[in-house]
């Protein structure tokens, strides 16, 4: 059984079609890269998978672990161990990071924080390279770009999702920060997890063991390959790939 199976997915936003008849299959242990020119539908695909209500499914189905999830809310999908790391990380004033993680444990994992919660939390902060002092700061407020990305990696480590979707996790980061974030990400991965990454950065792709590369254009899934497809695009741009699919 496939972990994620997208069949003939068509999606609109404010009556404008953003995805058209997209098919995608993702299995455990795989790392998928989504490429495409700006406006090709990459972020729309990630939002649709996670059930953002702004993205209306006009046709097709999304299956996760064999269950059709078209009608599930984002919270319900999160409870099934799906996680989306946003391109722009939101700052939330008035909510400490520690309290936020308590809420995740209660509402998403359906677990009540116990006496060991603080000890476990401290270790997880250390594992992703964040100082424990971040616990009592408002969520992401005053965090550097790299710290915000590590913050989301910490949430992933905390929730232990089966499917991780990263929408340009490299946005605004320098090479050293990208390597640090990718290193933390690799520690999270195992044969039971799958990753979908939206990125334009060669540094991210070179750091990870990519198994599949997909190209979108105008909301359509036009080509799938392996790392050689990325190498071709990296060398020649999208023009030849797109020309062959006109």
TORKOL-4160 file (C-alpha; in steps of 0.2 Angstrom, whole numbers, padded with zeros to 4 digits, m for minus):
246
<pt num="1" X="0000" Y="0000" Z="0000"/>
<pt num="2" X="0007" Y="0017" Z="m0005"/>
<pt num="3" X="0009" Y="0030" Z="0009"/>
<pt num="4" X="0002" Y="0044" Z="m0002"/>
<pt num="5" X="m0007" Y="0042" Z="m0018"/>
<pt num="6" X="m0014" Y="0057" Z="m0027"/>
<pt num="7" X="m0025" Y="0053" Z="m0042"/>
<pt num="8" X="m0031" Y="0065" Z="m0055"/>
<pt num="9" X="m0031" Y="0080" Z="m0043"/>
<pt num="10" X="m0039" Y="0096" Z="m0049"/>
<pt num="11" X="m0039" Y="0111" Z="m0037"/>
<pt num="12" X="m0045" Y="0129" Z="m0038"/>
<pt num="13" X="m0042" Y="0144" Z="m0028"/>
<pt num="14" X="m0055" Y="0158" Z="m0029"/>
<pt num="15" X="m0062" Y="0149" Z="m0045"/>
<pt num="16" X="m0045" Y="0149" Z="m0053"/>
<pt num="17" X="m0038" Y="0132" Z="m0057"/>
<pt num="18" X="m0020" Y="0130" Z="m0049"/>
<pt num="19" X="m0018" Y="0111" Z="m0051"/>
<pt num="20" X="m0025" Y="0101" Z="m0066"/>
<pt num="21" X="m0026" Y="0082" Z="m0066"/>
<pt num="22" X="m0011" Y="0079" Z="m0055"/>
<pt num="23" X="m0005" Y="0061" Z="m0051"/>
<pt num="24" X="0008" Y="0057" Z="m0038"/>
<pt num="25" X="0013" Y="0042" Z="m0028"/>
<pt num="26" X="0025" Y="0042" Z="m0013"/>
<pt num="27" X="0031" Y="0027" Z="m0003"/>
<pt num="28" X="0040" Y="0025" Z="0014"/>
<pt num="29" X="0058" Y="0028" Z="0013"/>
<pt num="30" X="0057" Y="0040" Z="m0002"/>
<pt num="31" X="0063" Y="0058" Z="m0005"/>
<pt num="32" X="0053" Y="0067" Z="m0018"/>
<pt num="33" X="0059" Y="0084" Z="m0025"/>
<pt num="34" X="0046" Y="0095" Z="m0034"/>
<pt num="35" X="0053" Y="0107" Z="m0046"/>
<pt num="36" X="0045" Y="0120" Z="m0058"/>
<pt num="37" X="0045" Y="0138" Z="m0064"/>
<pt num="38" X="0037" Y="0151" Z="m0052"/>
<pt num="39" X="0018" Y="0149" Z="m0052"/>
<pt num="40" X="0019" Y="0131" Z="m0058"/>
<pt num="41" X="0008" Y="0125" Z="m0043"/>
<pt num="42" X="0021" Y="0118" Z="m0032"/>
<pt num="43" X="0015" Y="0126" Z="m0016"/>
<pt num="44" X="m0003" Y="0123" Z="m0021"/>
<pt num="45" X="0001" Y="0105" Z="m0021"/>
<pt num="46" X="0008" Y="0105" Z="m0004"/>
<pt num="47" X="m0007" Y="0115" Z="0003"/>
<pt num="48" X="m0019" Y="0104" Z="m0006"/>
<pt num="49" X="m0011" Y="0088" Z="0002"/>
<pt num="50" X="m0013" Y="0096" Z="0019"/>
<pt num="51" X="m0031" Y="0101" Z="0017"/>
<pt num="52" X="m0029" Y="0120" Z="0017"/>
<pt num="53" X="m0048" Y="0126" Z="0015"/>
<pt num="54" X="m0043" Y="0139" Z="0003"/>
<pt num="55" X="m0038" Y="0126" Z="m0010"/>
<pt num="56" X="m0054" Y="0118" Z="m0016"/>
<pt num="57" X="m0053" Y="0101" Z="m0024"/>
<pt num="58" X="m0063" Y="0101" Z="m0040"/>
<pt num="59" X="m0059" Y="0083" Z="m0045"/>
<pt num="60" X="m0048" Y="0068" Z="m0040"/>
<pt num="61" X="m0043" Y="0060" Z="m0024"/>
<pt num="62" X="m0030" Y="0060" Z="m0011"/>
<pt num="63" X="m0026" Y="0044" Z="m0001"/>
<pt num="64" X="m0015" Y="0043" Z="0014"/>
<pt num="65" X="m0011" Y="0026" Z="0021"/>
<pt num="66" X="m0025" Y="0019" Z="0011"/>
<pt num="67" X="m0038" Y="0031" Z="0018"/>
<pt num="68" X="m0046" Y="0044" Z="0007"/>
<pt num="69" X="m0043" Y="0061" Z="0015"/>
<pt num="70" X="m0051" Y="0073" Z="0004"/>
<pt num="71" X="m0064" Y="0078" Z="0017"/>
<pt num="72" X="m0052" Y="0079" Z="0032"/>
<pt num="73" X="m0047" Y="0095" Z="0040"/>
<pt num="74" X="m0028" Y="0100" Z="0042"/>
<pt num="75" X="m0029" Y="0095" Z="0060"/>
<pt num="76" X="m0036" Y="0078" Z="0056"/>
<pt num="77" X="m0022" Y="0076" Z="0043"/>
<pt num="78" X="m0009" Y="0081" Z="0056"/>
<pt num="79" X="m0016" Y="0068" Z="0068"/>
<pt num="80" X="m0013" Y="0055" Z="0055"/>
<pt num="81" X="0005" Y="0060" Z="0055"/>
<pt num="82" X="0006" Y="0072" Z="0040"/>
<pt num="83" X="0017" Y="0088" Z="0043"/>
<pt num="84" X="0020" Y="0103" Z="0032"/>
<pt num="85" X="0034" Y="0115" Z="0035"/>
<pt num="86" X="0030" Y="0132" Z="0028"/>
<pt num="87" X="0040" Y="0143" Z="0017"/>
<pt num="88" X="0037" Y="0158" Z="0028"/>
<pt num="89" X="0036" Y="0153" Z="0046"/>
<pt num="90" X="0024" Y="0163" Z="0057"/>
<pt num="91" X="0028" Y="0172" Z="0073"/>
<pt num="92" X="0015" Y="0170" Z="0086"/>
<pt num="93" X="0015" Y="0183" Z="0100"/>
<pt num="94" X="0008" Y="0178" Z="0117"/>
<pt num="95" X="0011" Y="0159" Z="0115"/>
<pt num="96" X="0028" Y="0152" Z="0121"/>
<pt num="97" X="0036" Y="0139" Z="0112"/>
<pt num="98" X="0035" Y="0127" Z="0127"/>
<pt num="99" X="0016" Y="0130" Z="0128"/>
<pt num="100" X="0014" Y="0127" Z="0109"/>
<pt num="101" X="0022" Y="0110" Z="0110"/>
<pt num="102" X="0011" Y="0106" Z="0125"/>
<pt num="103" X="m0004" Y="0110" Z="0114"/>
<pt num="104" X="0003" Y="0099" Z="0100"/>
<pt num="105" X="0006" Y="0084" Z="0112"/>
<pt num="106" X="m0012" Y="0086" Z="0118"/>
<pt num="107" X="m0022" Y="0090" Z="0102"/>
<pt num="108" X="m0012" Y="0081" Z="0089"/>
<pt num="109" X="m0004" Y="0067" Z="0098"/>
<pt num="110" X="m0018" Y="0064" Z="0110"/>
<pt num="111" X="m0006" Y="0063" Z="0124"/>
<pt num="112" X="m0005" Y="0072" Z="0141"/>
<pt num="113" X="0011" Y="0080" Z="0145"/>
<pt num="114" X="0019" Y="0071" Z="0160"/>
<pt num="115" X="0033" Y="0074" Z="0172"/>
<pt num="116" X="0046" Y="0069" Z="0159"/>
<pt num="117" X="0040" Y="0081" Z="0146"/>
<pt num="118" X="0052" Y="0095" Z="0151"/>
<pt num="119" X="0067" Y="0083" Z="0151"/>
<pt num="120" X="0062" Y="0076" Z="0134"/>
<pt num="121" X="0059" Y="0093" Z="0127"/>
<pt num="122" X="0076" Y="0099" Z="0132"/>
<pt num="123" X="0085" Y="0085" Z="0124"/>
<pt num="124" X="0075" Y="0088" Z="0107"/>
<pt num="125" X="0080" Y="0107" Z="0108"/>
<pt num="126" X="0098" Y="0102" Z="0109"/>
<pt num="127" X="0097" Y="0089" Z="0095"/>
<pt num="128" X="0091" Y="0102" Z="0082"/>
<pt num="129" X="0104" Y="0115" Z="0088"/>
<pt num="130" X="0092" Y="0127" Z="0098"/>
<pt num="131" X="0095" Y="0133" Z="0115"/>
<pt num="132" X="0083" Y="0128" Z="0129"/>
<pt num="133" X="0080" Y="0147" Z="0132"/>
<pt num="134" X="0070" Y="0147" Z="0116"/>
<pt num="135" X="0057" Y="0137" Z="0126"/>
<pt num="136" X="0050" Y="0152" Z="0135"/>
<pt num="137" X="0051" Y="0164" Z="0121"/>
<pt num="138" X="0035" Y="0168" Z="0110"/>
<pt num="139" X="0034" Y="0155" Z="0096"/>
<pt num="140" X="0047" Y="0160" Z="0082"/>
<pt num="141" X="0047" Y="0178" Z="0088"/>
<pt num="142" X="0065" Y="0186" Z="0086"/>
<pt num="143" X="0071" Y="0169" Z="0079"/>
<pt num="144" X="0084" Y="0170" Z="0065"/>
<pt num="145" X="0080" Y="0162" Z="0049"/>
<pt num="146" X="0090" Y="0147" Z="0053"/>
<pt num="147" X="0082" Y="0146" Z="0070"/>
<pt num="148" X="0064" Y="0147" Z="0063"/>
<pt num="149" X="0068" Y="0132" Z="0051"/>
<pt num="150" X="0076" Y="0122" Z="0066"/>
<pt num="151" X="0060" Y="0127" Z="0076"/>
<pt num="152" X="0050" Y="0117" Z="0063"/>
<pt num="153" X="0062" Y="0103" Z="0063"/>
<pt num="154" X="0060" Y="0102" Z="0081"/>
<pt num="155" X="0041" Y="0101" Z="0079"/>
<pt num="156" X="0044" Y="0087" Z="0066"/>
<pt num="157" X="0055" Y="0078" Z="0079"/>
<pt num="158" X="0041" Y="0080" Z="0092"/>
<pt num="159" X="0027" Y="0074" Z="0081"/>
<pt num="160" X="0036" Y="0060" Z="0072"/>
<pt num="161" X="0026" Y="0061" Z="0056"/>
<pt num="162" X="0025" Y="0048" Z="0042"/>
<pt num="163" X="0025" Y="0061" Z="0028"/>
<pt num="164" X="0035" Y="0077" Z="0029"/>
<pt num="165" X="0032" Y="0091" Z="0016"/>
<pt num="166" X="0045" Y="0105" Z="0015"/>
<pt num="167" X="0040" Y="0120" Z="0006"/>
<pt num="168" X="0056" Y="0129" Z="0002"/>
<pt num="169" X="0064" Y="0126" Z="0019"/>
<pt num="170" X="0080" Y="0134" Z="0012"/>
<pt num="171" X="0071" Y="0151" Z="0009"/>
<pt num="172" X="0082" Y="0165" Z="0016"/>
<pt num="173" X="0096" Y="0154" Z="0022"/>
<pt num="174" X="0114" Y="0154" Z="0018"/>
<pt num="175" X="0124" Y="0138" Z="0013"/>
<pt num="176" X="0130" Y="0134" Z="0031"/>
<pt num="177" X="0112" Y="0136" Z="0038"/>
<pt num="178" X="0106" Y="0125" Z="0024"/>
<pt num="179" X="0118" Y="0111" Z="0028"/>
<pt num="180" X="0114" Y="0112" Z="0046"/>
<pt num="181" X="0095" Y="0111" Z="0043"/>
<pt num="182" X="0098" Y="0097" Z="0031"/>
<pt num="183" X="0109" Y="0088" Z="0043"/>
<pt num="184" X="0095" Y="0089" Z="0056"/>
<pt num="185" X="0082" Y="0083" Z="0043"/>
<pt num="186" X="0093" Y="0068" Z="0039"/>
<pt num="187" X="0093" Y="0063" Z="0057"/>
<pt num="188" X="0074" Y="0062" Z="0057"/>
<pt num="189" X="0072" Y="0051" Z="0041"/>
<pt num="190" X="0071" Y="0033" Z="0042"/>
<pt num="191" X="0063" Y="0019" Z="0031"/>
<pt num="192" X="0046" Y="0022" Z="0038"/>
<pt num="193" X="0045" Y="0041" Z="0033"/>
<pt num="194" X="0043" Y="0049" Z="0016"/>
<pt num="195" X="0048" Y="0067" Z="0012"/>
<pt num="196" X="0042" Y="0079" Z="m0002"/>
<pt num="197" X="0053" Y="0094" Z="m0004"/>
<pt num="198" X="0049" Y="0110" Z="m0014"/>
<pt num="199" X="0065" Y="0119" Z="m0018"/>
<pt num="200" X="0076" Y="0127" Z="m0031"/>
<pt num="201" X="0092" Y="0125" Z="m0021"/>
<pt num="202" X="0105" Y="0113" Z="m0027"/>
<pt num="203" X="0113" Y="0113" Z="m0010"/>
<pt num="204" X="0097" Y="0105" Z="m0003"/>
<pt num="205" X="0096" Y="0092" Z="m0016"/>
<pt num="206" X="0114" Y="0087" Z="m0015"/>
<pt num="207" X="0113" Y="0085" Z="0004"/>
<pt num="208" X="0099" Y="0073" Z="0003"/>
<pt num="209" X="0097" Y="0055" Z="m0004"/>
<pt num="210" X="0084" Y="0060" Z="m0018"/>
<pt num="211" X="0074" Y="0046" Z="m0025"/>
<pt num="212" X="0062" Y="0055" Z="m0036"/>
<pt num="213" X="0061" Y="0072" Z="m0046"/>
<pt num="214" X="0045" Y="0079" Z="m0053"/>
<pt num="215" X="0042" Y="0094" Z="m0063"/>
<pt num="216" X="0026" Y="0104" Z="m0063"/>
<pt num="217" X="0021" Y="0118" Z="m0076"/>
<pt num="218" X="0005" Y="0128" Z="m0075"/>
<pt num="219" X="m0003" Y="0116" Z="m0062"/>
<pt num="220" X="0001" Y="0100" Z="m0072"/>
<pt num="221" X="0013" Y="0086" Z="m0068"/>
<pt num="222" X="0023" Y="0085" Z="m0084"/>
<pt num="223" X="0038" Y="0074" Z="m0080"/>
<pt num="224" X="0046" Y="0062" Z="m0067"/>
<pt num="225" X="0063" Y="0056" Z="m0066"/>
<pt num="226" X="0078" Y="0053" Z="m0054"/>
<pt num="227" X="0092" Y="0064" Z="m0049"/>
<pt num="228" X="0098" Y="0065" Z="m0067"/>
<pt num="229" X="0082" Y="0075" Z="m0071"/>
<pt num="230" X="0088" Y="0088" Z="m0059"/>
<pt num="231" X="0105" Y="0088" Z="m0066"/>
<pt num="232" X="0098" Y="0091" Z="m0083"/>
<pt num="233" X="0087" Y="0106" Z="m0077"/>
<pt num="234" X="0102" Y="0112" Z="m0067"/>
<pt num="235" X="0113" Y="0113" Z="m0082"/>
<pt num="236" X="0101" Y="0118" Z="m0096"/>
<pt num="237" X="0086" Y="0126" Z="m0086"/>
<pt num="238" X="0068" Y="0122" Z="m0089"/>
<pt num="239" X="0067" Y="0126" Z="m0108"/>
<pt num="240" X="0071" Y="0110" Z="m0115"/>
<pt num="241" X="0060" Y="0100" Z="m0103"/>
<pt num="242" X="0045" Y="0112" Z="m0106"/>
<pt num="243" X="0048" Y="0112" Z="m0125"/>
<pt num="244" X="0046" Y="0093" Z="m0125"/>
<pt num="245" X="0029" Y="0094" Z="m0116"/>
<pt num="246" X="0021" Y="0107" Z="m0127"/>
